[in-house]
Amino acid sequence: MQTPLVRDSATLGIEQFSKAVRNHWGIETTCHWSLDVTYGEDGLRTRQRTIAENLAWLRRFTLSLLKQHSGKESLAMKRRMCGWNDDFLMQVLDTKAT
């Protein structure tokens, strides 16, 4: 039994399929790069699986909030500013501000 993805990709031309794959990996690479630069994710060494999964979810969630904030600062700077200034933290957490 074929999966829908295989069936759909078989109907695409090679150029369309390769473009879709490149787009997917471009998004994945961008997200990984942001997490590594902003949180130093590659250097983290959490051993317990559940804790590692929870922290990974939390990093992705907070990265999403930082990206939605309209400020011009880098993501890493926004993250620092959240720790330094409670008012800025509340701006990032407030979804109406974006």
SESE-669307 format. One record per residue (C-alpha): residue number from 1; x, y, z. Coordinates in steps of 0.02 Angstrom, whole numbers, m for minus. Each point is the difference from the previous one (the first is absolute). Layout:
r num=NUM&u=X&v=Y&w=Z
...
! end
This chain:
r num=1&u=0&v=0&w=0
r num=2&u=74&v=167&w=m52
r num=3&u=m7&v=152&w=112
r num=4&u=m86&v=156&w=m68
r num=5&u=167&v=90&w=m6
r num=6&u=74&v=m132&w=m114
r num=7&u=m153&v=0&w=m111
r num=8&u=0&v=191&w=m11
r num=9&u=186&v=13&w=m33
r num=10&u=m15&v=m130&w=m139
r num=11&u=m120&v=116&w=m93
r num=12&u=117&v=149&w=16
r num=13&u=132&v=35&w=m128
r num=14&u=181&v=m19&w=56
r num=15&u=24&v=189&w=4
r num=16&u=m155&v=28&w=108
r num=17&u=47&v=m141&w=117
r num=18&u=180&v=60&w=20
r num=19&u=m61&v=178&w=33
r num=20&u=m119&v=m64&w=135
r num=21&u=140&v=m98&w=83
r num=22&u=119&v=149&w=m5
r num=23&u=m135&v=113&w=75
r num=24&u=m32&v=m124&w=141
r num=25&u=184&v=m16&w=44
r num=26&u=24&v=188&w=m15
r num=27&u=m132&v=26&w=134
r num=28&u=75&v=m138&w=108
r num=29&u=176&v=69&w=m17
r num=30&u=m57&v=178&w=40
r num=31&u=m91&v=m59&w=157
r num=32&u=149&v=m103&w=57
r num=33&u=120&v=144&w=m32
r num=34&u=m110&v=121&w=99
r num=35&u=m11&v=m121&w=146
r num=36&u=187&v=m28&w=0
r num=37&u=45&v=184&w=m11
r num=38&u=m133&v=61&w=122
r num=39&u=7&v=m141&w=127
r num=40&u=164&v=m91&w=m37
r num=41&u=m103&v=m157&w=m27
r num=42&u=143&v=m103&w=m75
r num=43&u=100&v=20&w=160
r num=44&u=m138&v=m59&w=117
r num=45&u=27&v=m170&w=79
r num=46&u=m161&v=m45&w=89
r num=47&u=5&v=m188&w=30
r num=48&u=m178&v=m40&w=53
r num=49&u=m112&v=m19&w=m151
r num=50&u=m158&v=74&w=75
r num=51&u=91&v=153&w=64
r num=52&u=89&v=22&w=m167
r num=53&u=m165&v=m9&w=m95
r num=54&u=m84&v=123&w=118
r num=55&u=143&v=123&w=m14
r num=56&u=3&v=m17&w=m190
r num=57&u=m187&v=39&w=m5
r num=58&u=26&v=149&w=114
r num=59&u=142&v=68&w=m107
r num=60&u=m104&v=m15&w=m159
r num=61&u=m150&v=82&w=84
r num=62&u=102&v=146&w=65
r num=63&u=89&v=17&w=m169
r num=64&u=m171&v=15&w=m81
r num=65&u=m49&v=138&w=122
r num=66&u=163&v=93&w=m30
r num=67&u=m23&v=m10&w=m189
r num=68&u=m177&v=70&w=13
r num=69&u=60&v=153&w=97
r num=70&u=11&v=151&w=m115
r num=71&u=163&v=70&w=70
r num=72&u=153&v=18&w=m110
r num=73&u=121&v=m82&w=122
r num=74&u=76&v=m170&w=m36
r num=75&u=m84&v=m153&w=75
r num=76&u=146&v=m24&w=120
r num=77&u=m12&v=181&w=57
r num=78&u=m189&v=m13&w=22
r num=79&u=28&v=m154&w=107
r num=80&u=125&v=92&w=109
r num=81&u=m113&v=152&w=13
r num=82&u=m141&v=m112&w=64
r num=83&u=113&v=m49&w=144
r num=84&u=54&v=179&w=35
r num=85&u=m165&v=91&w=m14
r num=86&u=m169&v=m62&w=60
r num=87&u=m93&v=127&w=m107
r num=88&u=86&v=m64&w=m157
r num=89&u=m39&v=m179&w=53
r num=90&u=m183&v=45&w=15
r num=91&u=4&v=78&w=m174
r num=92&u=68&v=m162&w=m72
r num=93&u=m129&v=m103&w=93
r num=94&u=m143&v=115&w=m50
r num=95&u=m66&v=m66&w=m166
r num=96&u=m98&v=161&w=m29
r num=97&u=163&v=98&w=m15
r num=98&u=43&v=m84&w=m165
! end
